[in-house]
Amino acid sequence: MSHEYPLSDLKVLDLSRVLAGPFAGRMLSDLGAEVVKVEPPELDVTRNWGHQVGTISSYYQQQNAGKQNISIDLRQPQGTALLKDLASQADILIENFRPGVMHRLGLDWPILQAINPRLIMLSISGFGQTGPESQRAAYAPIIHAETGTIDRQAAKSAGNAVELCLAIADTNAGLHGLVGLLAAVHQRHRSGRGQHLDIAMVDTMLATDDQTHYYLEPAPINNGASEVWDTCGGRIIMAGDFRHIWRQLVAVLKVQEPAVADASLEAKISARRRAVADFLMSFTDREALIKALNKANIAWGNVTSTTDYLENSAVLAHRRSIVAIDDRQGGTRRVFQSPYRFSAASSGVRGGAPRQGEHNTLVLTNWLGYDETRVQALAEQGVLLSETP
């Protein structure tokens, strides 16, 4: 028996671009919401990022799969009027423009709230909707740099300060925005009214970073770190403080203490680290090494490439974490599945990413009752735009 999607009764307008907002919208879609991406004439820049199939890139596909698309020129008065009409029918609106843009468009929260008191609006920005730095351009690397993440990563690796290999600040903001939206929907069941949610990437970065709280104290504490080691058959990482790992190796696997009793702490640590390195390299059979680490209850992980993991992970295959969806060109392409697995509900990506303006007629017919003649008139006036397949 098929289960209902948890959010199948929600209508969402997604005005956002790139990652933080589109990611939240993608998850809402995977949970059953009807998500309409409102795309500007100049398109979402991520349509150019990654491998192209037709006019849809891999990046755009991942963050916008399952959504419908209506393309509106909000610089035209008729465009903003049309958006207001759509907002009057929406449950949720997502935007991640720089603060002030929605106001200049005549689409800020007081206006939209007056149109639709039940609307829940999520605004994602770098430094908040108000305040001394609200007008700064903010992308994930800026937040990584200013919250200390890049500096700490460089110190940990004893290397150069370089940007992280993933946009954590964006996905943190998208996930916290999603949580906030669901909380607001729940509250609306009691109050009958929507609200505006102001999510700042700096806040979500700090709230989600399990290390920054140490720096609230006068002397930050170094609790050790998981480390990568060379072994037979490739590198592994062992999670946890080195002191714990050493105690387990000695107690369970009978690794011998290499340091003399009266050695300094620094000398003991150095000798023990050499002993661990030698122990790990003493195995010629990787299965025997893994068996030993498991016996000592040491958490370990293979240091592999992303490609190797995606192609060879038994876990991903078992959980169907990668699925094939319509590539809009007569074939299929792979995309990552959302992580939600319910016992009594359905979830998951429900189709490929849309082309620009692909659902202009469908959305305006279903949401506002427009006929094709009225939609065509808006297209001829340049209010609605669409890609020719």
N, C-alpha and C positions, 0 to 999 in steps of 0.2 A: 504494500500500500504506500502510495506516495504521500509525503508530508507537505504541509503548507510552508511556504517561505515566511520567516518571522516578520518581515517588514513589507509584505506584499500590499499593504493598505496605504503606503506612504508615497507621495509625489515629491520629487527633489529637482530643483533647478541648480545646476552646477555651472557657475560662471568662472570657476577657477582654472588656473593654467599650471603647467609643468608637473609638480609632484604633490605637494602637501594637500591641497584641496582635491585634485583629481584622485589621489589615493583614497581619501575618505569617501569620495563619491563612488569609486569602484567597489569598496567594501559594502557600502549601502546597497548597491546594485546586486552584489553577490548574495546579500541577505534578503533580496526580494523586492526592494524599492524600485519604483519606476524613476530612473535617473535620466534627466534630459540635460546633456551638455550644451550650454549656450556658448557658441564659438564666435569670435569676432571675425571680420573680413580678413584680417591678416593672419588668422589661424593660430593655433597653439604651436609654439616653437618646437615642441617635442615631436611634431610630425616629421621633423628632419633628423631625428636622433635614432641611429641604429639601422639595422637592415630593413630595407623597404620591400614590401610586397604590394604592388599597385602603388597607391599613395599613402599607405599606412605603415609607419615605422614600428619597429619592435617596442620602442619605449612608449610610444603613444598607445599601442595595442595593449600593453600590460596595464596601464593606468586607466584606460577608458573602455576596455572590453565590456560588453553587455549594456552600454548606455545608448540612448537615442541622441540625435544631434539636430539642433536647430541653430542656424547661423543668422545673427541679427547685427545690423550696424547700429550700435547704441549711440553713435554720434548724431544720428538723425532723431528729431523729436518723435517721429512715428515709431522709431525703434525702441526708445525708452517707454513710450506709451504701451507698446506691445509687451515689453518685459513686465510692466506693472500689471497688465491683465493676466499674464502667466503667474506672477507672484500671488495674485489674488486667489489662485487655485492651488498653490503649492503648500506643502507641509514644511519643507526645509529649503533654504537657499544657502549655497556655499559660495564664498568669494575670497580671493586672496590678492586683491589689488593693493597697491600702496594706500595706506590710510588717507582719506580725502577724495579718492577717485569716485567712489560711489556717491558721495555728496555732490561732486561736480556734475555727475550724470543725472542727478535728481532721483537717485535710487538708494539714498541712505536709510538707516533704520527707522527714524521717525516717520518718514514717508511710507515705507513699506508696512510698518506696523499699523498705520492708520488704514491702509488698504486691506490688510489681512491680519487682524489681531491674533490669530492662531499660528501665524508664521513663526518659524524658528530659523534664525539667521546665524550662520557661522562665518566669522571673519578671522582669517589667519594672516598674521603679519610677523615681521621680524622682531619688532620691539614694542608691540602693542598699538592700539588704536589712538591713544593719547600719550603725552609725555615728551621728554626732551629729545628723544631720538626716533620718534614715530615716523618721521618722514625719510629716514635713511632707506636706501635700497638694501634689501636683505635677502641673500641667498644662503643656502646651507653652509657653504665654506666660510662665510662671514661669521655665522653663529658658531661654527666649530672653532674658529680662531679666537673669538672674543670671550668664549666661555672657558677657555683654557684647554680644550680637548686636544688641539694640535700640539700645543706645547708639552702636555703630559705624554702624548704618544711619542714625541721626539725624545723626551727624557728616558722613557721606558726602553726604547730601542737603541739609545745612544747614537741616534742618527740625525739627519737633517729634519727640520720642521717642514713637512709636506702635507698637502690636503689628504683627508681620509679617502678611502676607496669606495665609500658609499655615503649617500646624503642622509645621515642619521637625523639631523635637525629637521629635515622635511618630513620624514616618515614619523618621527616622534610627534610632530605637530599634527599630522594627519590622524594618527591613532588617538591622541588626546582629544582632537576635535570630534572624532567619531564617538568617543565615550561621552563627551559633553553633550552632543546632539541626542544620544539615546537617553541620557538623564533628563534633558529638557522635554523630550517626547513623553517620558514617564510622568514628569511633573504636570505636563499639559493635560493629562488624563484627569488630574485632580483640580487644576485651576481653570482649565478651559482656555488658557492664554499661552501664546508663544513668548519668546524672548530672544535677546541678542547675546551671542556668545563671542567674547573677545579672547582669542588664543594667540599668545605671543610665542614665537619659536624659542626665544631665550628662556622663558619659563618652562616650557616642555623639555628643553634640553637639560636644564638643571634638575628638574623633578625626576627625570628618567635616568639620570647619570648616578650610579650607585657610589661614586667616588667623591663627588664634590662636597658632600657634607663634612668630610674630614677637614676641608679648608675653611670651614666656619670657626674652627678652633684656633687658638694661638699658634700651636705647632702641629701642622698636618702629620698624621701618622702614616707610616709606610707599613702596610700589612702584608707585604710580600706580593708576589704575582705569579701567575701561571707562566711556565717557561717552555720553550721549544728545545728539544734535544735530538741529537743525531743517533740513529739506531740502524740496525740491519734492515734493509728494505725501505729506508726512508725515514723522514723526521716524524716525531710525535710531539704533542704537547701534553704535559701533565698538569692538571688543574690543582691549585691549592698552594699554600705556603710551603716553601722548601723544608721547613722544620717538620711539618706533618709528614711529608713524603719520606724524609730521611727516617723518621721514627718507624714508619710502616715497613720500609725496606729492611731495617735492622731487625724489627720484631718478627716479621712474618717470613721474609726471604733470607734472613741471616746474613745480610751484608755486614762485613766487619768494620769496626771503627778504625779509621786509618791514622787518626791523630794521637799523639802521646798525651798523657793525662794532664801535664802542666803546660800544654800549648796555649797560646793566646786564642781568644775567641775568633779573631780574624783568620788565624792559621787553621783552626779546626774547621771553620766554614769552607775554606779553600780546599782542604784535604778531603772533606766530605763531598764536595761538588766533583772533584776529580774521581772519587770512588763511585759516585752515581754514574758519571759519564762512562767510566770503564765497565761498570756493571751492565749498562744498557747496550754497549757495543760488544759485550762478551757473547751475546746470542748470535748464532748463525741462522737460526730458524725464527722467523717473525711470529709464527703462531705460538711458539714456546714463550717468547717475550710477552705477548699479549696475555697468555695464560698466567704468567707470573704476576703481571700487573693487576690482573683481575683477582688473583688470589690475595694480593696485598690490599685489595679494595682501593686502588688508586685510579682516579678518573683520568682517562687518557683519550686522545683523539689523533687520528691520522692527519698530518698536514698535507693536504692535497690541493690541487687546483680546482677552481669552481667547475670547470668543464668535466674533470674526472668525477667529481661528486655527482653532478647532475646526470651523467651518463651511467654511472655504476652503482649508485646508492640503492641498496635493497629496501631501505626505509621509504625513500621517495616513491619507489615503484609500488610498494605495499599500500601506501596512503594515497596514491594517485595524485601526488602533489604537482605534477605537470600533466596538463591535459591538452588535447588537440581541439582547436576551434576553427570555425570558418574563417578563411583568410580573405574573403570577399572577392577572390579572383578565381573561384572554382576549385580551390584546394583547401588545405588546412595548414595551420601553423601552431606551434606549441606556445603555451602561456602558463604562468604559475597560477595554481588554484588558490583561492582564499583559504585561510587556515581553520575555518570553523567547521566542526564536525558535531552535529547535534544528534541526540538519540530519538527525538520526536519532531524534527523539523528538517526542511531542506535548505541547502545553501550551495553556492558555487557559481562560477562564471556561466552566463546564459547566452553568450554569443560574441561575435567579433566586435572590434571597435568600429564606430560609425564613420562614414565619410562626412565631409562638411555639408551641412544642410540636408542630409539624407532624409531626415524625418520632419522637415518643415511642415508638410501637409498633414502628416499623421498627428503630430503634436498639436497643431492649431485646430485640427478637427476634433480630436479627443478632449482636449483641455478647454477649448473656447467655442467649439461649435462652428468654426469657419467652414465655408465651402471652398471648393477648388478655385473658383473665380476670384474670391477675395484673397486667397493665398497668392495666386498668380499676379494679382495687381500689386501686392507688396513686393514681390520679386521684381517686377518691372520697374518699380520705383527705387530699387536698390536697397530697400529695407531688409529684405531677406536675400541671402546668398546661398549658393549651393555649388558643389563640384559636379561636373559632368563625368559620369563613370567612364 
